[in-house]
Amino acid sequence: MTESTEPSEGTLRAGILAIGDEVLDGLVLDTNSNWIEIHLATLGVEMNRLVSVRDNLTEIGRALKFLMETCNLVITSGGLGPTHDDMTLKAVAQAFNRNLVEDPKALSIVEKQYRDLHERGIVSSPEITESRRKMARIPKGSAALNNTVGGAPGVMLEIDNVTIFCLPGVPSELKMIFDGSIVPWIQKKGTSEFYERVVEFEVRDESVFSPIIDIVMKMHPSVYIKSMPRTYGTSHVLKIWVSSRGSDKETVTRIVDDAIRSLCHETGLEARADR
């Protein structure tokens, strides 16, 4: 099995794995997954699965394999830090029969970050202790991703034509690595364009509008239409989300706009911009 940092051809279908006891115990709200989902959608990536597991080697491995059944892009968040319960990379290595090895690039990232943190007075010493060195041990054959916000490098590896990105759970670090490493990788992939609009129709009852959605989706097979109702009696309008993916932005924009016009024609109602 060879390692590759270049995306393969074809549609990207993504799965997200949120790791951490604090997430499942309700101590921390998983805003990372929502942020990733939104940004993947704007990049034309199809979200397929979302899983959350505890800091447990077996559970992390099982979840990765579950995501890989239908996804060719997997992004994990959490478990890359210096403490005993940061075990994501150990779980990845164990699941795919790889050794954890000290990676020179990963170590240089850790060293640079702790020198910088020390110079800024955030940590008392730049010394690379055993717990800090732990963050430079990554699955053999994987690639370290630069982290200029925190101490733990991100990691990228390819397993059986599935690309896995492991990101820290700290939101600022996750977003920095996502923007700096994952976005350019997806853009090289040249995946499909994505376009969406949310409009409002003056309808109180979703059940009345639902058959129209079915009709219009049959008229426009490449469009996805979803109603977003509020509690009955709280609003006199119904929000409708219309989206599409395709080979170029101009085409998907036209398709979505055409579908909205069809909704207006079938209902005899005006579509207003979401407020």
C-alpha positions as a Markdown table, in Angstrom:
| # | Residue | x | y | z |
|---|---|---|---|---|
| 1 | Met | 0.0 | 0.0 | 0.0 |
| 2 | Thr | 1.5 | 3.3 | -1.1 |
| 3 | Glu | 1.1 | 6.7 | 0.5 |
| 4 | Ser | -0.2 | 9.6 | -1.5 |
| 5 | Thr | -0.8 | 13.2 | -0.6 |
| 6 | Glu | -2.6 | 13.8 | -3.9 |
| 7 | Pro | -6.4 | 13.4 | -4.1 |
| 8 | Ser | -7.7 | 10.7 | -6.4 |
| 9 | Glu | -10.3 | 11.3 | -9.0 |
| 10 | Gly | -14.0 | 11.0 | -8.3 |
| 11 | Thr | -16.6 | 12.5 | -6.0 |
| 12 | Leu | -15.6 | 13.1 | -2.4 |
| 13 | Arg | -17.9 | 11.5 | 0.2 |
| 14 | Ala | -16.9 | 12.6 | 3.7 |
| 15 | Gly | -17.3 | 11.1 | 7.1 |
| 16 | Ile | -16.5 | 12.9 | 10.4 |
| 17 | Leu | -15.4 | 11.3 | 13.6 |
| 18 | Ala | -15.6 | 13.4 | 16.7 |
| 19 | Ile | -13.6 | 11.8 | 19.5 |
| 20 | Gly | -13.7 | 12.6 | 23.2 |
| 21 | Asp | -15.4 | 11.6 | 26.5 |
| 22 | Glu | -16.2 | 15.3 | 27.1 |
| 23 | Val | -18.3 | 15.4 | 23.9 |
| 24 | Leu | -20.4 | 12.3 | 24.8 |
| 25 | Asp | -20.8 | 13.3 | 28.4 |
| 26 | Gly | -22.2 | 16.7 | 27.3 |
| 27 | Leu | -19.5 | 18.8 | 28.8 |
| 28 | Val | -18.4 | 20.1 | 25.4 |
| 29 | Leu | -20.7 | 21.0 | 22.5 |
| 30 | Asp | -19.4 | 19.5 | 19.3 |
| 31 | Thr | -19.3 | 22.7 | 17.2 |
| 32 | Asn | -16.3 | 21.3 | 15.3 |
| 33 | Ser | -18.4 | 18.8 | 13.3 |
| 34 | Asn | -21.0 | 21.4 | 12.3 |
| 35 | Trp | -18.2 | 23.8 | 11.2 |
| 36 | Ile | -16.5 | 21.1 | 9.1 |
| 37 | Glu | -19.9 | 20.1 | 7.5 |
| 38 | Ile | -20.6 | 23.6 | 6.4 |
| 39 | His | -17.2 | 24.1 | 4.9 |
| 40 | Leu | -17.2 | 20.8 | 3.2 |
| 41 | Ala | -20.5 | 21.6 | 1.6 |
| 42 | Thr | -19.2 | 24.9 | 0.2 |
| 43 | Leu | -16.3 | 23.0 | -1.3 |
| 44 | Gly | -18.7 | 20.6 | -3.1 |
| 45 | Val | -18.0 | 17.6 | -0.8 |
| 46 | Glu | -20.9 | 15.3 | 0.0 |
| 47 | Met | -21.3 | 14.6 | 3.7 |
| 48 | Asn | -22.1 | 10.9 | 4.3 |
| 49 | Arg | -21.7 | 10.0 | 7.9 |
| 50 | Leu | -21.0 | 11.6 | 11.3 |
| 51 | Val | -19.9 | 9.5 | 14.3 |
| 52 | Ser | -18.9 | 10.4 | 17.9 |
| 53 | Val | -17.0 | 8.0 | 20.2 |
| 54 | Arg | -15.2 | 8.0 | 23.5 |
| 55 | Asp | -11.4 | 8.1 | 24.0 |
| 56 | Asn | -11.2 | 4.3 | 23.5 |
| 57 | Leu | -8.8 | 2.6 | 21.2 |
| 58 | Thr | -11.2 | -0.1 | 20.1 |
| 59 | Glu | -14.1 | 2.3 | 19.6 |
| 60 | Ile | -12.1 | 4.7 | 17.5 |
| 61 | Gly | -10.9 | 1.9 | 15.3 |
| 62 | Arg | -14.4 | 0.5 | 14.8 |
| 63 | Ala | -15.7 | 4.0 | 14.0 |
| 64 | Leu | -13.0 | 4.6 | 11.4 |
| 65 | Lys | -13.8 | 1.4 | 9.6 |
| 66 | Phe | -17.5 | 2.1 | 9.7 |
| 67 | Leu | -16.9 | 5.5 | 8.1 |
| 68 | Met | -14.6 | 4.0 | 5.5 |
| 69 | Glu | -17.4 | 1.7 | 4.3 |
| 70 | Thr | -19.0 | 4.6 | 2.4 |
| 71 | Cys | -16.6 | 7.5 | 2.6 |
| 72 | Asn | -13.4 | 8.2 | 0.7 |
| 73 | Leu | -12.5 | 11.2 | 2.9 |
| 74 | Val | -12.5 | 10.9 | 6.7 |
| 75 | Ile | -11.8 | 13.7 | 9.1 |
| 76 | Thr | -11.3 | 13.1 | 12.8 |
| 77 | Ser | -11.3 | 15.7 | 15.6 |
| 78 | Gly | -9.8 | 15.4 | 19.0 |
| 79 | Gly | -7.3 | 13.2 | 20.8 |
| 80 | Leu | -3.9 | 14.5 | 19.4 |
| 81 | Gly | -2.6 | 16.2 | 22.5 |
| 82 | Pro | 0.0 | 15.3 | 25.1 |
| 83 | Thr | -2.1 | 13.5 | 27.8 |
| 84 | His | -2.8 | 9.8 | 28.4 |
| 85 | Asp | -6.4 | 10.0 | 27.0 |
| 86 | Asp | -5.2 | 11.6 | 23.7 |
| 87 | Met | -5.1 | 8.3 | 21.8 |
| 88 | Thr | -6.4 | 9.0 | 18.3 |
| 89 | Leu | -3.1 | 8.3 | 16.5 |
| 90 | Lys | -2.5 | 5.2 | 18.5 |
| 91 | Ala | -5.9 | 4.0 | 17.6 |
| 92 | Val | -5.4 | 4.7 | 13.9 |
| 93 | Ala | -2.0 | 2.8 | 14.0 |
| 94 | Gln | -3.6 | -0.1 | 15.8 |
| 95 | Ala | -6.6 | -0.3 | 13.5 |
| 96 | Phe | -4.5 | -0.5 | 10.4 |
| 97 | Asn | -1.5 | -2.5 | 11.8 |
| 98 | Arg | 1.0 | 0.4 | 11.7 |
| 99 | Asn | 3.7 | 1.4 | 14.1 |
| 100 | Leu | 3.8 | 4.8 | 15.7 |
| 101 | Val | 7.1 | 6.5 | 14.8 |
| 102 | Glu | 8.7 | 9.8 | 15.7 |
| 103 | Asp | 8.4 | 11.8 | 12.5 |
| 104 | Pro | 11.0 | 14.5 | 11.9 |
| 105 | Lys | 8.6 | 17.0 | 10.4 |
| 106 | Ala | 6.1 | 16.5 | 13.2 |
| 107 | Leu | 8.8 | 16.9 | 15.8 |
| 108 | Ser | 10.0 | 20.1 | 14.1 |
| 109 | Ile | 6.4 | 21.5 | 14.3 |
| 110 | Val | 6.2 | 20.6 | 18.0 |
| 111 | Glu | 9.6 | 22.2 | 18.7 |
| 112 | Lys | 8.8 | 25.4 | 16.8 |
| 113 | Gln | 5.5 | 25.8 | 18.5 |
| 114 | Tyr | 6.8 | 25.4 | 22.0 |
| 115 | Arg | 9.7 | 27.8 | 21.3 |
| 116 | Asp | 7.1 | 30.3 | 20.1 |
| 117 | Leu | 4.8 | 29.7 | 23.1 |
| 118 | His | 7.7 | 30.1 | 25.5 |
| 119 | Glu | 8.8 | 33.3 | 23.9 |
| 120 | Arg | 5.3 | 34.6 | 24.2 |
| 121 | Gly | 5.2 | 33.7 | 27.9 |
| 122 | Ile | 2.4 | 31.1 | 27.4 |
| 123 | Val | 4.5 | 28.2 | 28.6 |
| 124 | Ser | 7.3 | 28.2 | 31.2 |
| 125 | Ser | 9.8 | 26.1 | 29.2 |
| 126 | Pro | 10.4 | 25.3 | 25.5 |
| 127 | Glu | 11.8 | 21.9 | 26.5 |
| 128 | Ile | 10.5 | 18.9 | 24.5 |
| 129 | Thr | 9.4 | 16.7 | 27.3 |
| 130 | Glu | 8.2 | 13.2 | 26.9 |
| 131 | Ser | 4.5 | 14.3 | 26.8 |
| 132 | Arg | 5.3 | 16.9 | 24.1 |
| 133 | Arg | 7.4 | 14.4 | 22.1 |
| 134 | Lys | 4.3 | 12.1 | 22.2 |
| 135 | Met | 2.6 | 14.5 | 19.7 |
| 136 | Ala | 5.4 | 13.9 | 17.2 |
| 137 | Arg | 4.7 | 10.2 | 17.0 |
| 138 | Ile | 2.4 | 9.4 | 14.1 |
| 139 | Pro | 1.4 | 6.3 | 12.2 |
| 140 | Lys | 4.2 | 5.1 | 9.9 |
| 141 | Gly | 3.8 | 6.4 | 6.4 |
| 142 | Ser | 1.5 | 9.3 | 7.3 |
| 143 | Ala | 2.3 | 13.0 | 6.8 |
| 144 | Ala | 2.5 | 15.7 | 9.5 |
| 145 | Leu | 0.4 | 18.8 | 8.9 |
| 146 | Asn | 1.5 | 22.2 | 10.1 |
| 147 | Asn | -0.2 | 23.7 | 13.2 |
| 148 | Thr | 0.8 | 27.3 | 13.8 |
| 149 | Val | -1.8 | 27.8 | 16.6 |
| 150 | Gly | -1.2 | 24.9 | 19.1 |
| 151 | Gly | 1.3 | 22.2 | 19.7 |
| 152 | Ala | -0.1 | 19.1 | 18.0 |
| 153 | Pro | 0.5 | 18.6 | 14.3 |
| 154 | Gly | -2.4 | 17.3 | 12.2 |
| 155 | Val | -1.9 | 14.0 | 10.4 |
| 156 | Met | -2.8 | 12.8 | 6.9 |
| 157 | Leu | -2.7 | 9.2 | 5.7 |
| 158 | Glu | -4.2 | 7.1 | 3.0 |
| 159 | Ile | -5.7 | 3.7 | 3.6 |
| 160 | Asp | -7.2 | 1.6 | 0.8 |
| 161 | Asn | -8.0 | 4.7 | -1.3 |
| 162 | Val | -9.5 | 6.5 | 1.7 |
| 163 | Thr | -7.8 | 9.7 | 2.8 |
| 164 | Ile | -7.9 | 10.3 | 6.6 |
| 165 | Phe | -7.1 | 13.7 | 8.2 |
| 166 | Cys | -6.7 | 13.7 | 12.0 |
| 167 | Leu | -7.1 | 17.1 | 13.5 |
| 168 | Pro | -6.8 | 18.5 | 17.0 |
| 169 | Gly | -10.1 | 19.1 | 18.9 |
| 170 | Val | -9.3 | 22.7 | 19.9 |
| 171 | Pro | -11.4 | 24.7 | 17.4 |
| 172 | Ser | -8.8 | 27.3 | 16.5 |
| 173 | Glu | -6.2 | 24.6 | 15.8 |
| 174 | Leu | -8.7 | 22.5 | 13.9 |
| 175 | Lys | -9.8 | 25.4 | 11.7 |
| 176 | Met | -6.2 | 26.5 | 11.0 |
| 177 | Ile | -5.2 | 23.0 | 9.8 |
| 178 | Phe | -8.4 | 22.5 | 7.9 |
| 179 | Asp | -7.9 | 25.8 | 6.0 |
| 180 | Gly | -4.2 | 25.3 | 5.5 |
| 181 | Ser | -4.1 | 21.7 | 4.5 |
| 182 | Ile | -7.5 | 20.1 | 3.8 |
| 183 | Val | -8.9 | 22.9 | 1.7 |
| 184 | Pro | -5.9 | 23.0 | -0.8 |
| 185 | Trp | -6.1 | 19.2 | -1.0 |
| 186 | Ile | -9.8 | 19.3 | -1.8 |
| 187 | Gln | -9.3 | 22.1 | -4.4 |
| 188 | Lys | -6.6 | 19.9 | -6.1 |
| 189 | Lys | -9.2 | 17.2 | -6.2 |
| 190 | Gly | -11.3 | 19.4 | -8.4 |
| 191 | Thr | -14.5 | 18.1 | -6.8 |
| 192 | Ser | -18.0 | 19.2 | -7.8 |
| 193 | Glu | -19.4 | 22.7 | -7.2 |
| 194 | Phe | -22.1 | 23.3 | -4.6 |
| 195 | Tyr | -24.8 | 26.0 | -4.6 |
| 196 | Glu | -27.7 | 26.6 | -2.2 |
| 197 | Arg | -30.4 | 29.0 | -1.6 |
| 198 | Val | -32.9 | 29.3 | 1.3 |
| 199 | Val | -36.2 | 31.0 | 0.4 |
| 200 | Glu | -39.5 | 31.5 | 2.2 |
| 201 | Phe | -43.0 | 30.8 | 1.1 |
| 202 | Glu | -46.1 | 32.1 | 2.8 |
| 203 | Val | -47.3 | 28.7 | 4.0 |
| 204 | Arg | -48.2 | 27.7 | 7.5 |
| 205 | Asp | -48.6 | 23.9 | 7.0 |
| 206 | Glu | -45.5 | 21.9 | 5.8 |
| 207 | Ser | -47.8 | 18.9 | 4.9 |
| 208 | Val | -49.5 | 21.1 | 2.3 |
| 209 | Phe | -46.2 | 22.0 | 0.7 |
| 210 | Ser | -44.6 | 18.6 | 0.8 |
| 211 | Pro | -46.3 | 17.1 | -2.3 |
| 212 | Ile | -45.0 | 20.1 | -4.3 |
| 213 | Ile | -41.5 | 19.4 | -3.2 |
| 214 | Asp | -41.8 | 15.9 | -4.5 |
| 215 | Ile | -43.1 | 17.1 | -7.9 |
| 216 | Val | -40.4 | 19.6 | -8.3 |
| 217 | Met | -37.6 | 17.2 | -7.3 |
| 218 | Lys | -38.8 | 14.9 | -10.1 |
| 219 | Met | -38.8 | 17.7 | -12.5 |
| 220 | His | -35.2 | 18.6 | -11.5 |
| 221 | Pro | -33.4 | 15.3 | -10.5 |
| 222 | Ser | -30.1 | 17.0 | -9.6 |
| 223 | Val | -31.7 | 19.3 | -7.1 |
| 224 | Tyr | -32.2 | 18.5 | -3.4 |
| 225 | Ile | -35.1 | 20.4 | -1.7 |
| 226 | Lys | -35.8 | 20.3 | 2.0 |
| 227 | Ser | -38.4 | 22.2 | 4.1 |
| 228 | Met | -37.3 | 23.7 | 7.4 |
| 229 | Pro | -40.5 | 24.1 | 9.4 |
| 230 | Arg | -40.9 | 25.8 | 12.7 |
| 231 | Thr | -43.2 | 24.8 | 15.5 |
| 232 | Tyr | -46.8 | 25.0 | 14.4 |
| 233 | Gly | -48.4 | 28.4 | 15.1 |
| 234 | Thr | -45.1 | 30.3 | 15.5 |
| 235 | Ser | -44.6 | 31.4 | 11.9 |
| 236 | His | -46.7 | 32.2 | 8.9 |
| 237 | Val | -43.9 | 31.3 | 6.5 |
| 238 | Leu | -42.1 | 28.1 | 5.5 |
| 239 | Lys | -38.4 | 28.1 | 4.8 |
| 240 | Ile | -37.2 | 25.9 | 1.9 |
| 241 | Trp | -33.6 | 24.9 | 1.3 |
| 242 | Val | -32.7 | 24.2 | -2.3 |
| 243 | Ser | -29.2 | 22.9 | -3.3 |
| 244 | Ser | -27.4 | 21.2 | -6.0 |
| 245 | Arg | -23.9 | 19.8 | -6.9 |
| 246 | Gly | -22.5 | 19.8 | -10.4 |
| 247 | Ser | -19.4 | 20.2 | -12.6 |
| 248 | Asp | -19.4 | 24.1 | -12.6 |
| 249 | Lys | -20.8 | 26.9 | -10.6 |
| 250 | Glu | -22.8 | 28.5 | -13.4 |
| 251 | Thr | -24.7 | 25.3 | -14.1 |
| 252 | Val | -25.6 | 24.5 | -10.4 |
| 253 | Thr | -26.7 | 28.1 | -9.9 |
| 254 | Arg | -29.0 | 27.9 | -12.8 |
| 255 | Ile | -30.4 | 24.6 | -11.8 |
| 256 | Val | -31.2 | 25.8 | -8.3 |
| 257 | Asp | -32.8 | 29.0 | -9.6 |
| 258 | Asp | -34.9 | 27.0 | -12.1 |
| 259 | Ala | -36.1 | 24.7 | -9.3 |
| 260 | Ile | -37.2 | 27.7 | -7.2 |
| 261 | Arg | -39.1 | 29.1 | -10.2 |
| 262 | Ser | -40.8 | 25.7 | -10.5 |
| 263 | Leu | -41.8 | 25.8 | -6.9 |
| 264 | Cys | -43.4 | 29.2 | -7.4 |
| 265 | His | -45.2 | 28.0 | -10.6 |
| 266 | Glu | -46.6 | 24.8 | -8.9 |
| 267 | Thr | -47.8 | 26.7 | -5.8 |
| 268 | Gly | -48.7 | 30.0 | -7.3 |
| 269 | Leu | -46.8 | 31.6 | -4.5 |
| 270 | Glu | -43.8 | 34.0 | -4.5 |
| 271 | Ala | -40.5 | 32.9 | -3.1 |
| 272 | Arg | -38.9 | 35.5 | -0.8 |
| 273 | Ala | -35.3 | 35.7 | 0.3 |
| 274 | Asp | -34.7 | 34.1 | 3.7 |
| 275 | Arg | -34.7 | 36.8 | 6.4 |
